[in-house]
Amino acid sequence: MSIRNHRARRMLVTLAMLASIATLGPAGAEAADQAKILIKDFMYQTMSLTVKSGTTVTWTNNDDEPHTVISDTGEFRSSALDTNETFSYKFDKPGSYRYHCSIHPRMVATVVVE
């Protein structure tokens, strides 16, 4: 392989790597604006979650029983979530948001928004 071909190949590999990094950049930023909470074993698997303002939190029910996600102040309210169903809410204002399951009142947790 000539030096010219070697340099050209190296340049193509470098450009491909830069293109992949540029493509991953926005996805990483988007992922930072999202958070997930699993509902499993009759518990919200994250009892207290702290997120930045503008974050969308998604709850997923991994139990065989239905559950709800209901703000104590009425700010947000899911319907009954069956197995593998989700509910999402975007937290735009800083504060502390306590929530519970209306079907199983001992299930409680908090999202803190900074």
N, C-alpha and C positions, 0 to 999 in steps of 0.2 A: 504494500500500500504506500502510495506516495505521501509526502509530507502535506501536500495540498489537500489530498483526499482525507487524511487524518484530521487536519484542521477543520475542514468542512463538516465532517462527521461530529467532531467535538462541539462545533458551533450549533449544529442541529439538536444535539442532546441538551445543550445548555438552554436553547430557546424553548424546547419542549418542557424542561423543568420549570422555567420561569412562567410559561403559560399555565402549567398545572397549579403553581403557587398562586397566581392571579385568580384562577378559577376558584380555589379553595378559600380565598380571603373573605369574600362576602358571605359565604355559607357559614364560616366560623362566627362572623359578626351576628348573623341571623340566629344561630344557635344560642348565643349569649342572651338573646331576648326571649328565650323559652326555658321553661322548667317543667319537670314531670314529677308527679306524686302517684305512687301505686297504692291501691286499696287492696290489702291482703290480710288474711287472718283476722278480719273484723277490726282492722286498724288502718289509719292513714300512715303509711310507712315512713313518712317524714312528719314528725309531730310539730316541728317548727322550721319553717323555710324562710330564709331571707333572700330577697330579690331586689333588683333595681327597678325603679319606676319605668313602666312601659313593657314589663315582662308579661308574657302570656304563660299561665300555669295550666297544665293539662293533667287531670286526674284520670286514671285508668282503673276500672274495677277488675281485679284478678281473683275475686272470690266467686263461689258458686251461688251466693245470695245477692240480691239487689242492695244497693247502697245509694245514698244521695250526698251531695256536697252543698250545704246551705250556710250562708253567712249568718252569723248571729244578729246582724243589723239589717238583714234583708238586701244587702248590696248585690249579691249573686245567689242563684238558686238553680240547681240541676233538677232534672226529672230523675226518676229511679233508674239507675244504671245497672243493666244486666251484665253478665260476665263478658269481659273484653270491651265493653262500651266506655266511651270517654266523655268528659266534659271539660271545656276550656273557658278561662276567664282572663282578660287582660287587665292587669293592675296598673292604672295610670297615676294614682295619687299615693304619696307616701302615707304610711300609717300601719297599724296592726289590725289584721283581719282574722278574727276567730271564726271558725266554722265547725259544723257538726253534721252527722248523719241523722236525718229525721226518723229513720226506721230503727236505728240503733243509737240512742242518745249518748251512750258512754263513749262513742267514737267522736273525739274532738281533736282539733289541731289549730295551728295559727300560721298565717303567711304575714311576714313583716316586709313592708315595702320601704326602701330607702330612697 
